[in-house]
C-alpha cells in the first residue's frame, strides 16, 4: 500500500494525529525511533486501518507517494535539525518536510531557507488542542514554503477542527512565509497563559473575598460559560470544581499543590515583545505569576512573617460576582489587544502578510483558547483591516466602557484586601496608559538626558528633532 502522508514520532500527539489523518480517508506511513512503538500501534489502535508501519526512514520515504509529505512530531530543538539532515538525502525535489512541534520561530525561519536551498519545501506548523485535539481536530497554523501549501492543504484542512454555522470552516489556513506559523502559535500560547492566569485570579478573588465554595464556583462558571465568556477554558474550569478526590472525598482542586510549570512559549512571547518594544504586559505577568507560584517553600516561610489585610468583602455578593465577570472580560480584551499588537509588530519586522481576522478563526475551534469572543475579533478586522488596536474597535470599546467601573472596583477591592491579581491589574494599567495622550515619560527622558546626555524631543518641535540640555548649569542650587 502506498501512503498519502508520512509521520515521524509516535508519542501521544503524533499517534493521535496519525489516527486522525487516517480517519479522514488518507493512508499514512509511520516511523518512530523506538520501532517497537510502530509495532504496538499497528497491533493496537491502528489494527485494520490504512497504516504502513516503517522501521527506518528509508522505508518511510519509499512508502509515501510523491510529492512526499513527511511530518515530524518530535521534540523541538536540535533533534529536528538532526532529523532534517537524515531526511534530505532520501527525498526528491518538491517533497515537503513538516515540523509540527512547538518550535521557536527563528529556527523555522532558518530551516525554511535551508531546506529550500536543497530543492525541497518546508512547513513549520503550530498544532494546538492537546491530545484530544490531535485526535479529533486541532487548530493548525502552517507557515513556511508557500509552494507547499497546496500539497498539504487537503489533508490539513480535513483533519483540523471545524467551525461555522454548518460546521464546515476548517481551523487551518495558510499563515505566512518562513516562521510565521510558529510565531502565531507562540502568540496563541502566550494568550493562553494570560487567559489561564486571569481565570485563576477570578477564582481566587471569589474564594478569598467572598468565600465561595467549589459548588458555588461551579454554578458561577457554568453561568459565565453561557454568556460572553463562553470558552473552552471557562468550561473546563467549571468542570474542575465538580471533581472529587477519590482518596479523601473532598474536592480534588483543593488537594493540588499551588505551584505551576511552564514549557517556554509564554516566556518566548514576553522576550520577543521586549525585542520589538511592544507592551505585552499581561503574558509577562502570567509568566511571573507561575514563577512566584514555584517558590512554594519560600512563600510558606514568608507567610509566617509578612503581614497584610485579611478582611472579607462586606458588600453585595451577587453584585460582586458580576463585577468579577466584567473585570475578567475587560482584562481578556486587553490581553488579546496586546497579542495582536505584537503580531502586527512582528509582521512588520519580518515582512509577513498576516491576515489578523483569519488568525482569530484559526483559534475558533480545536485549540485551548477557543471561544465565542474570537468571532468579535474577526468582525473587527473585517470592518477595518488596518485596525491599530482591538481596544479601538467599536464592539470592544463599548464592552470596556460598560465593564470599566466593575473592573476598577474588583482591582481596588483586591488591593485593599491584599489579594494578588497581577494580570487583572496590569490589564487595567495597560488600558489606562493606552488611553492617555500624555504619560510621565517626559520626566523619564529628562532624567536620561541629565545623567547620560541621551537627548529628548520637544512637544513644540517636529518629531525626530533631538535636544540636549546642560541640566547641571541650569538647575537651582539646593540650600
N, C-alpha and C positions, 0 to 999 in steps of 0.2 A: 504493500500500500504506500502510495506517495502522499506526503503530508502537505498541507497548505501553510503550515506555520511551525516554527521550531522554538522551543523554550528551554533555557538553561537555568537550573536552580529549582529544587523541589522542596524548599521549606514551605511553611503553611501558605504564605501568599502565592508563591509560584505554583504550588499544586492546585490551589483553588482557582487560580487564573486559568491554568491549563484545562481544568474541568469545565470552566465557563466557556472557553473558546470551543471546546468540542461540543458542548451542548447547543451551540448556535449553528451547528452544521459544518464545522471545519474539522478536518483531520489534523492531528497535531503530533509532532515528534518531540520527545522529551529526553533530556540528559541531566544527570546530576553527578557531581564529582565522586560522591559515595554511591556507587552504582547499585547497591542494594536497595536504595530508595526508589530507583526506577522499577526494579522487580516487584517491590512491595506495592507500589501504586498500580501497576498493571494487574497484579493478582488481587487487588482490593477494590478501591473506589473506581478505577478505570477499567475493570474487567468487562469485556464485551463491547467496549466503546472504541471509537476510531483513534486509537493511540498507537504510536510507534515508539517502542522503548529502545533507547540507544545507550551503549556502554562506552562510547567515545565521541569526541567532537566530529571526527571524520564520518562516523555513522550518521550523526545528526544532520550534518550538512548534506550528505548524499540522499537523505530521506526526504528532504524538503524540495518542493517544486520550484524551479527558478521563475522569476527572480526571487531569491530566497529572502525570507523574513525571519530573522533569528533574534529572539528577545532574551535578555539576561535579567533574571530576578535573583541577584546575588548581592552580597554586602558591598556597599558603596566604598569608593576609595581605590587603593592600589589593585585590589582583586579585579576590578572592572578593566583597568588598563592591561593587566595580565591576560584576561580572557580575550580582549580585543586583539592582542598580539597573536594569540593562538588561532583566532578565527580568520584573520586577514588572509593568510596563505591558502586557506581552504575555500575561500569564496570567489565568486566571479564578478566582473564589473556590473554595477547596477543592483547588486544584492544589498540588503538593508540589515544593519546591526541596530538593535534597540536596547536601551538601558531603561528598565522600569523601576529602578531603585530610587531612594531618597538621596539624590546626589547634589553636591554643591554646583551651582550653575556654571561657575568658572571652569570646572572640569568638563562640562558638556560643551561649553564654547570651544575649548581646546580640542576635545575629541572629535567634534564635528569637522573641524578644519583638517585634522589629521586623517580621519577615515576617508574624507572626500579626496584627499591627496593620493589615496591608494585606489581611486576609481570606484569606491563603494559609497553607500549612503548611510547616514546615521540619524537616529532619533533618540532624544532624551525625553522621556515622558513621566510626568507625575502621575501616580496612581493612588487615589485616596478612597478610603472606605473600609480599611481594615480587612480582616479575614472574610467577613460576610460580604463586603462589597466586592472583593476579588471573585467570589464565587457567584454572586447573584447580579452584579452590575456595579462597577466602580465609577467614580468620576475620573476622567483621564485628560491630561493636559500635555499633549505632544508638541515638541518643538525640535528643530534641527535642520536636516536637509529637506527643503520644501519639495523636491522631486520625489521624496519617499512617501509623502502623504497619500497620493492616490493609490499607492500599492498597499498601504496598511489600513486605509480609511474603512473599507467594507468590514474588516474584522474588528477594528477598534470600536466603530460605532455600533456594531452588532452586540458586542459584549458589554458596552457601557450601560449605566443606569439610564432610564428613560423618564422624561417628564412631559408636561404639557397636558392640555385638556383630553387629548386622545392617548396620552402615554407613549408618544412616538418620537419625541425630540430627544436625541441622544446627548448625554452629558459628556460629550467628547467632540472637540473641534480643533483644527489647527491653530496653535497659539502664535508661533512666530519662529524666526530663524535661530539657529545655534542653541544657546542655553535658555531661551525664553520660556519654554515649557517648564523646566525645573525651577526657574525663578518664580513663576506664577504658583507652582506647587509650594515653594518655600513661603510665599506670602500667605497662601491658604493656611499653612501650618501655623504661621505667626498669628493670624487672625484667630485660629483655633485656640492657641494659647490664651489670647485675650478673652474670647468668649467663655472659656472654662473658668478663668480667674474671676470674671465678672459674676458668673453664676455662683461660684463659691462664696464670693463676698455677699451676694444677696442672701444666700443661705445662712451665712454667719451672722449677718445683721438681724435677720428674722429670729434666729435662735437665741442670740445673745441679748438683743434689745427688748424683745417682747416674749421670749421664751416659748416659741412654737415647738411643739413636739414633732417627731418624724411623721406621725399620722397626719397632723395638721399641715406639715410641709408638703406631703403627698398631694393633699387637696389643693393647696396653693399652686403648685407647679402644674397640676392637672388643669386647673383653670387657666393659667398663663398659656399653656400649650394650645388652648382653643382660640387665642387671640393673636395679636401682632407678634408675639414671641414664639409662635409655633415653629418648632425646630427639632432636629434630632437630639441635640444636647439637652434641651429642656425636657424632652420626652424621656430620655434615659435617666435624667436626674430625678424626675418623678418616680420612675420605676425603682431606683436605688433606695428611696425612702420606704419602700414596701417590703424589702427583703430582710428576712430574719436570719440570725446566725444559728446554724444547726447545733453548735456546741453549747450555746448559752440560752438560746431562746429570745435574746434581745435583738435589737436592730443591728445588722451587720455593719452599717456605715459607722456606728459609734465604736466599733472594735478595731477599725483600721487606723494604723499609726499615721499621724499627721505629718508625714514627710513625702515630698513629691520629687519625682525624677524628671529628666528632660533628655531628649535624643539629639538636640543640637540645632534643629531648623529654626526654632524661635530665636535662639541666640544669633544664628546667621542673619536673620532679618534685622535684628537690632543693630548688629555690627555694620551691615551694609547700609542701613539708614544713616548711621553716623558718617559713613564714607560719602554718601550722597548729600548730606546736610539737610535731611528731612526729619521732622519730629515725630517718629513712630514711637511715641512715649508709652502707649498702652501695652504693646507687646514687650517692651523693655521692663516695665513694672511687673508684668506677668512672669517674666523670666526671673527677675529678682525675688518675687514672692516665692517661687519654687526654691530658690537658693536659700532664702531665710527659713523656709519650712524644713530644709535639710539640716539646719543647725539645731536639731531637737534637743540634744543633751545640754547645749549652751542655753537654750531657751528655758529649759526646766530649771537650771541653776539661777538664771536671771529672774525667773518668776518668783523666786523666794526672797528677792532683794529689791527689785524695782517695783514701784507702786504707781497706781493710776486710778482713775474713777472706775466704779463698779456698779453704778446705779442702773436701773432698768428704765426704759421709756414709759412714761406715765400717760401718754395721750391715747387717742382712739386707735385700737389695734387694727381694726378693719381698714381705716383710712391709711394707717402707716404701711400696711401690706401693699395697698395700691400705690403709695408713693415709691416703695421699693421697686415695684414693677416698672413704673415710669422711669425711675433712675436707671434701671437695668437697660431699658430700651434706648434711652438717650445716650448712655455710655456705649452701647453697641453701635449706634450710628457713628459716634466719634471714632470708634475703633476701626470700622470699615472705611471711614473717610481717610484716616491715616494710611491704611493699607493701600488704598487706591492712589493716594498722592505719591506713595513710594513706587508703585508700579509705573506711574506716569514719569517720574524722575528717572527710573531705570530704563524705561523705553527710550527716553530722550538720550540718555547716556550711551546706550548700546545700539541705537537705531533699530529698535524693534517696533514694527507696526501693530501694536496690540489693539484688540477690539475689546474695550472695557465692559460693554454690555454683554457681549458673548461670554466673557470670562465669568460674569455673575451666573450665567446659565450653566456653565460647566460645573458650578458648585451647587446647583439647584437640587441635584439628586445624587445618591451614591456616596457622597463624601461626608465627613464628620461635621462640617459647618452648614450642611443643607438646611434651608429654612425658607419660609414663605417670604421673609424680608428681602431675599435676593431678587425677587421679581421687581421690587421697587427700584433696585439699583439698575436693572436692565432698562426700566422705563425712564429713569433719569438720564442715562446716556443715549437712549433713543431720542429723547427730546433735545439733548444738547451734547453732541459727540465731543465737544471741546470743553465740557464741564470741568471747571478748575478744582472744585472740591465738592464732595457729596453734601456737605453742610449747606451749600448754596442752592441745591435743587429744591424746588417748592415743597415737595412732599416732606423731605427731611427737615427743612427749615421750619415748617409748620409743626411737625412732630416734636421737635425740640422746644419750640415756643410753648407748646401745650404741656410738656413734661418738665420745663425748666424749674418751676417753683418746687415741685416734688423732688427733683434731682438735688437741688441745693439743700432742701430740708433733710434728706437722707444723709448727705455728706456731712452737714454740720452736726446732725444728731450723732452720727458715728464718731466724729471727732470729740464731741462733748462726752460721750460715753466711753471713749478710749478703745473703740472697736476699729482695728486696722482695715481700711478699704483703699489700698493704694491704686487699684485700677479705676474704681469709681472717681476717686479724687483727681487722678491725672487726666482722665477723660474730661472732667469739668474744667480743669485748668487749661487744657488744650482749647476747648471751646471758648473760654473767656479770653485766652491770648489771641486766638484767631479772629475774634470779633472786634478787637480793639485796633484803631488806626494808629495808636501810639503806645509803645511799650518802654520800659526803663532802660533799654539798650543804649539810649543816648548817654546815660551816665556811665555805662559799661565801656563805651567807646572812649569817653573822656578819661577814664581810668587807664585804659590800654595806651592811650596816647601819652598820658602823663608819665607812666613808668617805662614805656617801651617805644615811644615815638611811632606807634602803629598807624597813625593818622586817622582821620574821620571825614565823613561827608557832612554837608550842611543842608538844612531844610530850605534855605533860601538860595541854593545854588543847584545847577544841574547834577543829576546822578552821574557818578563816575569821576567827579572832580574832588580831589582829596586835599585835606588841610592838616597842618601840624601847628601846635601851639607850644610855646615855651612856658609851661604852666608854673614852673618854679619862679620865674621872674615876675609873673603876673599875680601870684597868689597873695592873699592877705597874710601878713605875718601874725602868728598867734602870740599872745602875750604870756 
